[in-house]
């Protein structure tokens, strides 16, 4: 568009304001009177306004969101399809959020489980049991983690943890042992002995539970002991007994019968003390006690020797000395063959 000769610079500025709607109220009044006077100015204004409209249309089209408009048209033509698309997007977004939160929860649970396991292992460590055995020896004494003292007889085995837990002191005996339990009212001392279980707080007692024998025997020296059958019998009234000093509890393995009686054997711990007392005891019973205490084989050759009655006291004496005294008492012969002692009549 060429510059019109009859239109001055100031008039062009006024014309531009009018075309772009930027003119004030005074300019508009001036322009109205100006347009009435000149056909050339009216034509130029009209041309300028058309050109500006084309420019606006061009930029409007350039910035137009055709894809959005097309989706809008489709939603009106196919409302159900558009709804499905929106639902799919919502569902995808919900699934994405679900997996996001599920991952967070899973990690939290995993960390919590690991923490719980570590705490559990720390608070409840796996106990490695100690096993001590007495083979071919007379006296074996052990101090347990709580300070209790256990003396094992020959051919016996004791199993106990390196450290007792906070609520109980539990051990297992196979054979015979004398227990001197350190008192602790908060932590009972429990002994598993074959089919029987012994519970104490603090006392001293003897337990004999050899697997090959017919009975489990508990004799109390001091304190109080509870003996319990591991296999309770609802038809039998006695499933446990309380023992005090001088009493004995006997569990018969074959019929699972539990009995309480007065201990009449003063030598129930002679295997530990080597202190033997006999008061008018048949010789065959004396021999049984000696075999148990000294782990020796002793034979009475003639049956009538079994009925001999013996009274005597041996304190810390060797087996040869004890048998020699018995030989002299009854005027018997004493011989030793193949690690076996034999007492026989001199007739």
Steps between C-alpha positions, in 0.01 A plus 500: 500500500651829389492813704220738402614845414195678644529335843744656742715336768270599785199381309669159445556467874136579568397256228712222657345557845153484352575177310637331810229635735758686704362849448359699786163674513649832374677323213180323400305830478777654295514195274125502432510854370819418311348195330202704380731740317721248320407198290867410475535470877186282524634268232841480670339421837290224350802347324708517817227333712464214247875445500513492882211251514685265263806523720291418811333208320842365399635502855174360641518207256867444574433471876186295458495160684371286216545171688310630800222631278481166320473314830223739602313429178545124547370518854184657372463256210603188701430582866536135621838457329627823646382392843682168457820679404470725803431199724801319358718798576358526851550127552857516374569790730338315794703185424817705476429660837405161649829341396685802625342478847518118500873521438538739791295273729694192384832666574373610842379147581827351379703737713270434795533124457877526482502717810270261685713201401819673611335603827361154555835334436668754722254449785469124447836377379529136400637315798783259440473223756793367695523124550722362772553131563650285772648178370696253709555757770365520851453873550429776248394839630378787284395858572203613292458855357282605799751376757319174579728200547435159344690182578473228236520133577676254273347440154281810527437797274385855571374742236455872569522835311800728511273761656159454660219725375318760709213277615629147558811291566453174311732201471475136392654205686562148373637288779552619857596836645487692824379857466578786735280771349567866562179669629318730258126546557456675163665225294393144587750223444357225278657158442380270223566144615357238268121496533513723808561869552636654819433864594671687784584854607808427709586172672723192490385158382600192307355392166549153353369457146703244310322419171544125546348492850134446586459809718583867538582584863526837673617524862502837676773601740402865563219728388190402305467330161207442263512184287266500198406234249567620146210284376208582728226241546154650548371177656769506769485752782878529547672685218747678726638476853665750734806368682667633815829388662503125567238420235532321168301523180500199268365489145457151357566525127303193395160604635571874541414475871629770736550425871613692806669325792743542790862449398646209696838490323760713685747436216304669219791745446784271607614487135582870549618508864650150536331496841335159544279406794356151554273417790405130503481482124496167311836434339357484148367860544839607635662358186251690274589827674872431465467422129313825442740717701829347381385384156637155569377147434463299822373143518380292793579140412258318734128593514495480880739797517219724383321467834791614714424827679762773517540817709783745437611848389755586232603859435725572201642145496617315185314196376780257596489619860120469523495145356785391725303614807195305384719193435641512853157561654346183352823295469476483118745463219562798273649471154524721190480353153459686168413829678233321705500453877379166637393428858465134591453276803812340651339159542 
